[in-house]
Every structure is written in C-alpha cells, then in structure tokens.
Amino acid sequence: MPEPKDFQESCEFYITVAIKAADDLRNALRLDETQFRRITPALWQDPRPAFIYSVLDEVQKAGISIMDWSQKLSETDRKPEHTDHLIRLVTRWQQDEQSFRARKLAEILVDLICFSATNEPDYYRDYLWLKEFDSTVRSLNDQHEFFGFKRRNTEYGLQWRERDIKQAENKRIRFASRNRTRPHQSRSYLAKT
C-alpha cells in the first residue's frame, strides 16, 4: 500500500527539524561529544550548554525514532487483517514506542519551561546534580529490591552528595533570608531503607 504524500512530507519535516536543526544548534554551542562526556556537566563553571546539549540529545532521539517508524510503516505492503496477530503486536509496539518518546519530549519541555524564568548557572548545576543523584538513588534501590544488596561505595557517594546538597540548600536559605525572601524548606533526598 503506497504511503500518502503528506505522510512522507510530515516525516521528512520532523526528521529534518529533530536531527538536522538540533545538530545546527549543537554546533552553535561550541561543544562536542568529547567535552560533553569527559566531565560531568554539573562540574562545569557554566553548565547551561551541557543542559541544552542533553535536551538536543532527546530531540535527536525522537527524530531517529520518527525515521525508524516511517521506514517500518512504509515497508508494510499488505493490508493488515484484524486477525493477524503479528500485525497487531507490531502496531501496539509502535504505539508504545511513540508514547515513550512523547513522554520523554514532554519531560524535556517541562524542564525548559521551568528554566524559562531563570538563566542562572547555579540553578542548572543544581538541576543536573539532583537529576544524577535521583538516577543513582533509583538504581541503588532497584539493586536492593531485585538483588538484595546495595553497593557500599555507591551508598557512601550518595551520602556525600546528600551532604553537599544540604549545605548548598542551607547556603541559599541563609542568602534568601538576608534578602527577606521566603526560603524553601529543606528535605532529605536519600531514602533510608
């Protein structure tokens, strides 16, 4: 079954925007893959380009997915029958993949919206630290739940990071109270299990 022309044009448009335009923006950051991967972005003096670089990663992954979906959809020469089990499974798989990509893009959009009111490097740094911290805590909790152990080195590193986060939070609270703004409440980030 031939693809409608507007389907092909739509796919090409989204692939172009997601892959080529994101690549152009990435080049404007003057940041390459080696720089991005060598040092954790939260340690950079100005982590904003690393934040944008990671956002562009998600946009390009969506473009790659759209390219894959358009190729898979165009490879289908036969009309699917309602009783064809494999066609139903492939269709559901593609729907799941599209939902996953849409969710990832929505998460990135929320992050961008939240940063639209500030452009301070410290907030980007905190965000990147907390994102990394959350990922490590989840991984550690999964190890404990599924395998019955936790790596002590990882636990120690998380305790160290939690202490640093609380110190930074207390510093901001003191700064905020001197400026007569309402400070945020402190909270524990590391789940005690």
N, C-alpha and C positions, 0 to 999 in steps of 0.2 A: 504494500500500500504506500504510495508516494506521500511524502510529507507536504503539508500545506506550506506555501511560500512564506507566509507570515510567521510560522513556527520557526523556520530556518533563520529568518531575519532576526527574530527575537533572540534566539540562542546566540547568534553571532554578535548581536549588540551586547548582551550580558557578558559573554566571554571576553569581548574587547574591553568593556569597562572594568571588569573584575581582574583581568590578567594584565593587559597592556597599560591601562591607565594607572593601575596600582603600581606597576613596575616603574612608570614615569615618576610617580610621586616618591617612590622609594629612592630613585636616583637623585631627586631633589633634596632628600635628607642628607646626602653625602655620607651614607652609612652602608657598609657592605656586610655580607654574611659573616665574614671572619670577625669583624668588630662586634657584631651583634652577639655572636656565640661565645666569644673569648671571655668576656666579663659579664657577670650577671647585671642586667640593666639597672637594678636598684642601687648598685655601687657607683654609677656614673655621676659625675658632677651635675649634669643636666639629663635626666632620664626621659625627657619628653620625646626625643627622636626614637628611642627604643620602644616606647609605648606605641607610637604611631606605626613603627615597623611591625610590631606584633599585630596591630589592627589590620594592616595591609596583608599580613600572612593569612588571616581569616578570610579576607575578601578574595584573595587569590585562591584559597582552597575552595571557596564557593564557586569561583569561575571554573576551576578544574572539574568540580562535580557537575556543573551545568554542561560542560563539554562532554563528559562521560555519559550523562543522561541523554543528551541529544544524539550521541552515537548509538547508544543502546536502543533508543526509541526508533531511530531510522533503520536499524538492522532488521526490524520485525517486518517480514514480507507477508505474513499470513494474518488474516483477521482472527483475533482471539475468540475462542468459543468459551461460553460460560462454564463448560465442564472441564476445560483444560487446566489441570492442577498446576502445572509448571508456570503457565502464563499468569495465573492468579498469584502465585508466590513471588514471581519477579515483579509484578505490579505492586504488591504490598511492600516488597523490599525497597523499591524505588520511592514509594511514599514515605517509608520510614527514613530513608536517606535524606529526602527533601525536608522532612520535618526536623531532623537533626541539624542540617545546615541552616535552616530558617531560625532555629533556636540559637545557634551559635552567633548568627548575624544580629539577632535581637539583643543578645547579651552584649555584644560589642557596641551596638547602637546605644544601649543604656549607659555603658561606660563613657561613651563620647558625650552623651547628653549631660551626664553628671560632671564632666570636666569642662563643659561649656561655660560655667560660671567662674572658673579659676584657671590660671595658667602658671601657677607656682610650681617649680620643680619639686619642692618638698612633698606636695600632695601626690604627685605622680610617683615619687620614690616610695612613699608610704603605701600607695596602692599596689605597686609591684612587690614590695616586701610582704604585704598581707596576702596577696594572691599566691605567692610562692609558699608562704607559711601555711595557708589553708590547704594547698595541694599536698604538702608534706604531712600535715596532721591527718588528712583523709587517708593517705597512703599508709601511714603508721597504724591508724585504726583498722583499716582493711586487713593489714598483716595480722593484727591481734585477733580480729574476728574470724578470719578464714584459716589462719595457720597457727594460731595460738601463741604467738610470740611478737615481741617488739624489739627492734634493733636499739640497743642502748646508746650507741653513738648518735643515732637519729634523735632519740629522746633528749639526749644531752644538748644537741644542737638546737632543738626546739625550745628547750628551757632557756638557753642562752638568748635565742631570738625573742622569746616572750619577754624576758627581762629588758632587752633593748627597746622593744615596742612600748612597754610600760614606762620606761624612762623618757622616751620621746613624747609619749602622751602626757606625762606629768609636766614636761617642759612646756608643751603647748598650753596646758591648763594654766600654768603659772603666767605665761605670756598673756593668755586671754584674760585672766583675772586682773592683771595690771592694766589692761586696756578696757576694762569694765564691760567685757562681753561675756555672754553666758558660756561657760566651759562645757565640753562634752563629758559625760560620765565615763569613768574608767571601767573596763570589763576584762575578764580573763579570756584569753584566746585559746589556751591549751586545755582541751578537755581532759579531766582527770579520770582515768579508768583504772 
